[in-house]
Amino acid sequence: MKKYNFNPGPSILPQSTIEQTAQAILDFNGIGLSLMEISHRSKDFQAVVNEAVDLFKELLSIPDGYSVLFLGGGASLQFCMVPYNLMEKKSAYLNTGVWANKALKEAKLFGEAVEVASSKEANYTYIPKNYSIPVDADYFHITTNNTIYGTEIHTDIDSPVPLIADMSSDILSRPMDVSKYGLIYGGAQKNLAPAGVTFVIIKEALLGKVSRPIPTMLDYRTHLKEGSLFNTPPVVPIYGALQTLRWLKSLGGLKVMEKMNLEKAALLYDEIERNKLFKGTVAVEDRSLMNICFVMDEAYKELEEEFYKFASERGMIGIKGHRSVGGFRASTYNALPKESVIALVDCMKEFEKKH
Ligand SMILES: *Cc1c(COP(=O)(O)O)cnc(C)c1O
């Protein structure tokens, strides 16, 4: 049976990323050795890092003065590295969910980390607006896409202090203005590569301003100086990231990707609104293009398990909602083909006919 992969993360990757990476694991660049058994400092692998950095810069139109790093530790280590490197006394956080909270918790270890606004009281079903960012904070931290709740900040917001963004689950899903950010980071396993690598886009001028000593491995300057090769980096995931970046470029770049993402999301959100059995869970203007959450309408609550089974029998994978939201979540990352969304919509229509 055909599988439609709506997993929230690790999640679907372009078929070409999987095939090219599998090929390189068997025989890298025709050298008769696996990608996994060569030096990360070899000329062939250096070329992989260079091309991945260049494509990242090209696709996102990253301005001069910024560097792209590939590190270990996941987005979760960035929760700590960001304040370690950038927060002298005070920082500000927008609380839009579990991941934002985890980031805030780490910052509190380094000084006064303030929550400027939160949508916790409504189980994070919207993005807070009309808050004010303290101008004496060293930075303002946001989570652009809230993977669990299905909300997303769709624009590059203005901030009077350096803007730091966790973009784990929506990086490269739309063109953006990187110059509005001081630092962007994320785990690769949602929209870019196999798990194990973390991307960091950093404005170099922000570094070197805090007075505390920073352990070598946690200091961005270490990795900047060594071009992400201070120690052995996650070689296979970086290779996977390069293949996804090539795929994005071959499709026509992020404007094309954004159009495809808007189309896919509209198909599913329209069906959620039309279908009497289902309803959405978040404020319409904040609906995520990457993680689409929905529940059974009150009148049909008892059908939840039945729909889950019905959809699973038709090849839908990974659509169970996060336990803190319930219901369903379809993750529609870049690599998810439109036909998968159509298959899920058909499934919802068919289920409605039965009831
Ligand atoms: C998945 C996720 C994380 C955690 O990433 P790890 O790489 O597992 O540390 C952090 N933030 C967001 C928004 C996520 O979706």
The ligand as an SDF file (V2000), in Angstrom:
LIG
                    3D

 15 15  0  0  0  0  0  0  0  0999 V2000
   11.6610   19.6800   16.8810 C   0  0  0  0  0  0  0  0  0  0  0  0
   11.8550   21.0580   17.3720 C   0  0  0  0  0  0  0  0  0  0  0  0
   12.8700   21.3870   18.2820 C   0  0  0  0  0  0  0  0  0  0  0  0
   13.8000   20.3490   18.8840 C   0  0  0  0  0  0  0  0  0  0  0  0
   14.7880   20.0240   17.9990 O   0  0  0  0  0  0  0  0  0  0  0  0
   15.9710   19.0200   18.3930 P   0  0  0  0  0  0  0  0  0  0  0  0
   16.8280   19.0910   17.1710 O   0  0  0  0  0  0  0  0  0  0  0  0
   15.3740   17.6840   18.6360 O   0  0  0  0  0  0  0  0  0  0  0  0
   16.6480   19.5560   19.6000 O   0  0  0  0  0  0  0  0  0  0  0  0
   13.0110   22.7070   18.6530 C   0  0  0  0  0  0  0  0  0  0  0  0
   12.2010   23.6600   18.1580 N   0  0  0  0  0  0  0  0  0  0  0  0
   11.2080   23.3880   17.2910 C   0  0  0  0  0  0  0  0  0  0  0  0
   10.3460   24.4870   16.7750 C   0  0  0  0  0  0  0  0  0  0  0  0
   11.0010   22.0670   16.8730 C   0  0  0  0  0  0  0  0  0  0  0  0
   10.0220   21.7850   16.0100 O   0  0  0  0  0  0  0  0  0  0  0  0
  1  2  1  0
  2  3  1  0
  2 14  2  0
  3  4  1  0
  3 10  2  0
  4  5  1  0
  5  6  1  0
  6  7  2  0
  6  8  1  0
  6  9  1  0
 10 11  1  0
 11 12  2  0
 12 13  1  0
 12 14  1  0
 14 15  1  0
M  END
$$$$
